[in-house]
Structure formats: structure tokens, C-alpha cells
């Protein structure tokens, strides 16, 4: 991974200084140390191990974030001789023997802004990294309200090379539900700062663990709902639509509340076994590639289940075919007496092909393979309607400071983080402090559950019972007017 900076903002503060800690620049870098005292103004350093020191590099002389530390460049052409490192300019401060020296990748910071996370960035300023303080700051007065995000990236003034951009820092400061706010609140409660032990990476991981654990407490949480979502447009002869990528369960109805076409009633969900019974007499395939008008055949992805001769339905239109090559999937258009009929309208890649399907008002649906299927197949009455879906979203992982937690009560996550932080500081063992934090987390989580279930209406009788699955009835009787 390439090194990149992190912008720190104060919670809820607009136009507070943009702060970038120097620790991200110097972490896990090559290090040596001075073997003798050095006065200010000299242009050479004598180091213990110059193995990784070369020309045109940036060195941190001194400890980062401590007064007297400085960034200095090695000479552009004079190579290291023995233990002597030649510099491009004189050092500013005296340094004693054993002062650490680190080789760093960059010596400057470029601050930018953008209207959106993925938008074009406009440079605010390029400034030198200040080695003798913990954070390099920049205050901008040129940006007005409405600018969405700030960014920073490192720059090497020798090579003019850049690091990756930082995570976006919101103009208005981090909100109450931002990951950065939750992490800082947890650290503040236990009087700690981000460190190698309590790293941001560890905090992000535990936020994700907390949210996953809370989601498991109830089957469905209201704040994970997506209602009246238009999942696609209808077209005649269609019987499926792809589920949204953020739908939690792509193979069952666990994450699906309702599914409907236009202003029609919600469909009745059936499991895969019942779906197979409803559609048992239907042959189905797709057209893998665009089929142009003017040709005399259609090639299906698989024609094995189609009759030797007969008719197919595509887009609500019926086409006769007189031959079926099940090896190649090729259907020759026309009847026995009119073989070689020309296809009038092209067929798009992925189009559904049916044999024996009924067109009408969709009444039943099922979910598998990332699609929601319905039956009957759409008739011309429902062309150009919307597919509406009420569903529950999948949990999006937290990776950045500006990412927002989905749990509406940030204190739940804060107490969870405090528990995990205190355990980590105690080598994974519980003590009175961590147990107290865990108890606070459990109490807050239970409050969240109580608020969620109050006023909810529960259906104890599953809708599938309306299908009358009793063994004494015929198949047509069980499925109702669909087969009339």
C-alpha cells in the first residue's frame, strides 16, 4: 500500500484548521542514528548505518513531532562515503549523538477541495511538512459554505511525485454518526489517543463487528429499509429483474418485504419448490448475444428443454420454429411448410425466451441467483410500469473517517469500542473498566431494540398459507384462476 496522509478535523467545527499528523509519514520507515554531535549549519552527517541512504532523498533528522526535528534533503549527486552523508543544504538545528534519522518518502503536503467525493479536486496550497510538531496545519478562508470535502496528499519536492489522496474530510466537520466522531468519542472517554495499539484500522474493524452484531439481534431493523425502490422498468414478456446490489440476501426472501408492478398489489412470495410447481410446464432460456433482424434462426443459451418444433415467446411476441438443434441451441424459424421465415425485429442479448408460459398479471414471486422472478409473465398491459421493491439493505463496511455508521444511536458503537479498546490495552483480558464498558454497550443495545419494536405490527400467519397447499386439492385448485 502506498503511504498517504490523514486529515484531522474537530467534531462539528466548520473552517477549523486542516491538520495532518506527521506520524503517517514516518511510520515504518528505514531508520539509523547519528554517531556524533552535530552543530547547526553543517552540510554533512555521520550516521551509524548509511545502507539505505542515497542521493536525492528526504531525511527526518530528530524525532517527529518534537521541537528541533527537521526534514532535510541529501545531495543530488554526492553519494554516501563511508558513514558520511552529504546534504543538499545546511541543517538548521544542532543534534546530539544517537539522534534518530529516518528516510521518508515526501517532504510536502498538498491540500485540495472538491464538491463531491469523486469530483475534480482544486488545489488550495502546497506547503512544507513541519517536522518539529505533531501536525502540519492549514487554515483556508477562500472556501465558502457548500464545499463538500477537503483532501490532502503528500508531495516529494525532488521528484514531484505524489502519494494517494487522503480520505475525504467533510467541510462541515464530522457528523455525530461519522466513524471518526465515534472513534474519537471512545478514545476520549478512556483518555487515550490513536496509537499503534489503538489504531484506526483496529477501530474500523471493531465498528464493523459491532454493527454486524447489532444487526443480528433483530431480523429486520427499520433503519436498514429501502422502501418503494424502483428496481427496474417492466417490459412485455419479462419475468425477472435483478436485485439491487445492496440487497442483503440475494437468494431468499429474508431481505425482501414486498415486490409489485406499478399500482398492482404486492405479489405473494413462494419458495423455490412451490415456484417449480407453478412453472413446471415452462421451458425457459435466454439469447446470449444480439440477434439481428433479417436472419432465419435464433440461437438460445440452451434449447435442450424446448420441443423439436413449435412456438416460442419473446418480448410478448410468438415465433414459430421448425427445427431445434439441441447441441448448438439453434432454432430454425418458420413452420414445416414455411421454413426459413425471416426475423422481423432484432432480439437483444439476454432476452428471455419461453415456451408454454402464460402472460398476465404477476401474482407470485420468488428470489434466487440475484434475481426476483414473478409469474405470470408480464402481458402488454404492464409495459413501461415500474418494478417496486421494499427491501433491507446489506451492511456497508466502514473503512474511512467520513463513512457513516448505520446504527442510529452512535453511543452503542462508542461503548462497544471502549470495551474493545480497554480489553486490547489489557492484553485481551477483562477488567472492571472493560466490563463496565461492555455492560453499558449491552444496556444501550437493548434500549435500541425496545425503541425499534414498539408500535410494530406482526403477522403470525405466513402469507404462503393462502395458496391452500392441502393434499386433497388438485394442482389447478391450489393455484386458482392462474390456470383457468
Secondary structure, DSSP 8 states (H G I E B T S, - for coil): ------EE--TT-SS--EEEETHHHHTT-EEEEBSS-B-TT-SEEEBS--TT--SS-EEEES-TTSTT-EEEEB-SS---BTTEEEBSS--SS-B-TT-EEEEES-SEEEEEEESSTTS--EEEEEEE--TTSSEEEE---S--TT--EEEEEEEETTTTEE------EETT---TTBHHHHHHHHHHHTT----SSS-HHHHHHHHHHHHHHHHTTSS--GGGEEEEEEEEE--TT--EEE--TTBS-SSSSTTEEEEEETTS---EE--HHHHHHHTTT-EEEE-SS-B-TT-SEEE-S--TTS-SSEEEEETTEEEEEEEEETTTTEEEES-STTTT----S-B-TT-EEEES--EE---EEEEETTEEEEESEE-GGGTT-EEEEEEEB------STT-B-SSS-HHHHHHHHHHHHHHHHTTT---HHHHHHHHHHHHHHHHHHHHHHTT-----S-GGGGG---TTS-HHHHHGGGG-
